[in-house]
Amino acid sequence: MTVRFVLASRSPARLAVLRAAGVDPIVRVSDVDEDAVAAALPSDSPHEVVVTELAAAKAAVIAEACAHDPELSTGTVVVVGCDSMLSIGGDLVGKPRDVAVARERWAAMAGASGDLLTGHCVLRLDDGRVTARGVAHCGTTVHFSSPTERDLEAYLRSGEPLAVAGAFTLDGLGGWFVDGIEGDPSSVIGIGLPLVRRLLAEVGVGIADLWESAAAHRDGIDDTSV
């Protein structure tokens, strides 16, 4: 079975994880208004629900676009949407966007631990129609070190923490300031491979299907009739 894998995210880290795992996805960016989606939820929604609803909203937008895309409206397509946020000290925080906010975040994170929560939504489309859906979240506990003021200021100047959930990365410059994790490393980077594997199974797609489809694409073979 040929399956085209669509990643509903602009995240280079998620793309890198998937490529390292043998999948070269088609990237489509949803541009969902995350603040509006979160604001529409009850104010007492559990943090896990927030990230999962955001992931589902991103996947739904891209699935709709695929249905009207001549290249993706036939055959089997899986759309994967993700959203990551850090739950720490009772707060759920996403991308800080500016240096001042990132500095405040690190004041709370330094020497503390938080849970990096990532919502996942997998939609299967057959000939442009959603035929199956899998939704779940995973959480990984992250133990942060206490960077020196000089190191933190240098990290903030790098710009990296401004555009990532929780103002840190595991696979980049921020890795220097993570003492350890408890859980799935790939979920901290933004897409939990074990969870995605289970969700793909729920919609009838195996990892072997993805690898074989990727190999066929590289070799220029069209086996959509299989």
VMD Tcl script that draws the C-alpha trace (Angstrom):
set ca {
  {0.00 0.00 0.00}
  {1.39 3.40 -0.97}
  {0.89 6.03 1.72}
  {1.79 9.68 1.44}
  {2.74 11.23 4.76}
  {1.84 14.88 5.32}
  {3.30 16.75 8.30}
  {1.06 19.62 9.35}
  {3.88 21.65 10.88}
  {6.61 24.10 9.92}
  {8.89 22.72 12.67}
  {12.33 21.79 11.30}
  {12.90 19.66 14.40}
  {9.84 17.49 13.71}
  {10.87 17.17 10.10}
  {14.36 16.10 11.13}
  {13.00 13.45 13.51}
  {10.83 11.95 10.78}
  {13.60 12.01 8.19}
  {15.98 10.30 10.61}
  {13.26 7.67 11.12}
  {13.05 6.91 7.41}
  {10.14 9.12 6.37}
  {10.43 12.19 4.16}
  {7.05 13.86 4.65}
  {5.27 16.41 2.56}
  {5.17 19.58 4.68}
  {2.05 21.69 4.83}
  {1.67 24.54 7.32}
  {-1.78 25.04 8.81}
  {-1.37 28.59 10.19}
  {-4.07 27.78 12.75}
  {-4.73 30.60 15.21}
  {-3.50 28.70 18.26}
  {-4.56 31.41 20.70}
  {-8.11 31.35 19.33}
  {-8.34 27.56 19.55}
  {-7.09 27.59 23.13}
  {-9.40 30.48 24.08}
  {-12.42 28.54 22.79}
  {-11.77 25.74 25.28}
  {-13.13 25.83 28.84}
  {-10.77 27.76 31.07}
  {-10.29 24.74 33.34}
  {-9.37 22.36 30.53}
  {-6.53 20.01 31.51}
  {-3.24 20.87 29.87}
  {-3.31 17.57 27.98}
  {-6.62 18.52 26.39}
  {-5.28 21.88 25.20}
  {-2.30 20.46 23.32}
  {-4.42 17.66 21.86}
  {-7.11 20.03 20.61}
  {-4.47 22.25 19.03}
  {-2.92 19.27 17.25}
  {-6.34 18.16 16.01}
  {-7.13 21.64 14.71}
  {-3.88 21.76 12.72}
  {-4.44 18.31 11.23}
  {-8.04 19.11 10.28}
  {-7.07 22.25 8.38}
  {-4.42 20.42 6.38}
  {-6.70 17.43 5.72}
  {-9.24 19.81 4.21}
  {-6.55 21.36 2.04}
  {-5.39 17.90 0.91}
  {-8.91 17.07 -0.21}
  {-8.68 19.94 -2.72}
  {-5.09 19.34 -3.77}
  {-4.85 17.41 -7.06}
  {-1.64 15.75 -5.86}
  {-3.11 14.59 -2.55}
  {-6.81 14.06 -3.21}
  {-6.41 10.51 -4.52}
  {-5.03 7.40 -2.88}
  {-4.13 7.08 0.80}
  {-2.72 10.03 2.73}
  {-1.99 10.37 6.42}
  {-1.90 13.83 7.95}
  {-0.10 14.25 11.26}
  {-0.61 17.36 13.38}
  {1.27 18.07 16.62}
  {1.39 20.73 19.28}
  {3.87 20.97 22.15}
  {3.74 23.06 25.32}
  {5.52 22.97 28.66}
  {3.52 22.39 31.83}
  {5.48 23.83 34.74}
  {4.49 25.30 38.08}
  {0.82 24.95 37.23}
  {1.16 26.97 34.01}
  {1.03 25.82 30.41}
  {3.46 27.77 28.25}
  {4.26 27.71 24.57}
  {6.64 29.80 22.49}
  {7.83 32.91 24.35}
  {8.23 34.97 21.13}
  {10.45 37.62 22.74}
  {13.55 37.77 24.92}
  {11.85 39.28 27.96}
  {9.30 36.49 28.18}
  {11.93 33.82 27.56}
  {14.07 35.26 30.36}
  {11.08 35.15 32.74}
  {10.38 31.56 31.73}
  {13.94 30.51 32.47}
  {13.79 32.22 35.86}
  {11.02 29.75 36.71}
  {12.54 26.76 34.88}
  {16.12 26.93 36.19}
  {16.77 24.06 38.58}
  {13.16 22.90 38.27}
  {11.29 20.19 36.36}
  {8.37 20.40 33.97}
  {6.34 18.16 31.68}
  {6.72 18.70 27.96}
  {3.29 17.77 26.60}
  {2.76 17.02 22.92}
  {-0.66 16.47 21.41}
  {-0.85 14.32 18.29}
  {-3.59 13.87 15.71}
  {-3.36 11.39 12.82}
  {-5.97 11.58 10.06}
  {-6.20 9.01 7.29}
  {-7.62 10.18 3.99}
  {-8.68 7.88 1.18}
  {-9.36 9.67 -2.09}
  {-9.64 12.98 -0.26}
  {-12.05 11.82 2.45}
  {-11.17 11.35 6.12}
  {-11.79 7.67 6.86}
  {-10.05 7.21 10.23}
  {-8.72 9.31 13.08}
  {-6.35 8.78 15.98}
  {-5.76 11.37 18.70}
  {-3.64 11.23 21.86}
  {-0.94 13.04 23.78}
  {2.33 12.10 25.43}
  {4.24 13.74 28.23}
  {7.91 13.68 29.13}
  {9.37 15.12 32.32}
  {12.29 17.46 31.72}
  {14.78 18.34 34.46}
  {16.39 21.72 33.85}
  {19.80 22.88 35.04}
  {20.57 26.37 36.31}
  {22.57 28.16 33.60}
  {24.82 30.99 34.63}
  {23.57 34.47 33.85}
  {26.18 34.83 31.11}
  {25.25 31.49 29.53}
  {21.54 32.26 29.68}
  {21.98 35.68 28.11}
  {24.07 34.13 25.32}
  {21.35 31.52 24.78}
  {18.66 34.18 24.61}
  {20.73 36.18 22.10}
  {20.93 33.11 19.87}
  {17.20 33.43 19.21}
  {16.63 29.70 19.54}
  {14.44 29.74 22.66}
  {12.07 32.36 21.28}
  {10.35 30.10 18.77}
  {10.17 26.79 20.63}
  {7.74 25.46 23.22}
  {8.95 26.10 26.73}
  {11.85 28.28 25.54}
  {14.24 25.34 25.24}
  {15.32 22.57 22.91}
  {16.74 19.14 23.61}
  {18.38 18.71 20.22}
  {19.94 22.16 19.87}
  {21.69 24.78 21.96}
  {19.24 24.26 24.81}
  {20.45 20.72 25.30}
  {23.31 22.10 27.39}
  {20.78 23.13 30.03}
  {18.76 19.90 30.30}
  {20.03 17.64 33.08}
  {17.80 14.73 32.12}
  {14.42 13.54 30.94}
  {11.95 10.85 31.91}
  {10.06 9.58 28.88}
  {10.31 9.68 25.11}
  {13.12 11.91 23.78}
  {11.45 12.36 20.38}
  {8.33 13.80 22.01}
  {10.49 16.51 23.62}
  {11.73 17.41 20.15}
  {8.11 17.74 19.05}
  {6.80 14.44 17.68}
  {6.67 11.23 19.68}
  {7.57 8.37 17.34}
  {6.21 5.59 19.59}
  {2.88 7.38 19.94}
  {2.65 8.19 16.23}
  {3.33 4.52 15.47}
  {0.39 3.51 17.66}
  {-1.90 6.15 16.14}
  {-0.92 5.09 12.63}
  {-1.82 1.52 13.55}
  {-5.22 2.76 14.70}
  {-5.88 4.14 11.22}
  {-4.58 1.02 9.48}
  {-1.09 2.16 8.49}
  {2.13 0.40 9.49}
  {5.65 1.74 9.67}
  {6.63 -0.70 6.92}
  {4.02 0.98 4.69}
  {5.75 4.31 5.22}
  {9.23 2.96 4.60}
  {8.17 1.08 1.47}
  {6.31 4.14 0.16}
  {9.35 6.33 0.80}
  {11.58 3.85 -1.02}
  {9.18 3.65 -3.95}
  {9.10 7.44 -4.18}
  {12.89 7.63 -4.20}
  {13.02 5.00 -6.92}
  {10.31 6.71 -8.98}
  {7.92 3.76 -8.67}
  {4.18 4.31 -8.61}
  {2.48 1.43 -6.83}
  {-0.75 3.16 -5.90}
  {-2.73 0.23 -7.24}
  {-1.23 -2.16 -4.66}
}
mol new
graphics top color blue
foreach p $ca { graphics top sphere $p radius 0.5 }
foreach p [lrange $ca 0 end-1] q [lrange $ca 1 end] { graphics top cylinder $p $q radius 0.2 }
display resetview
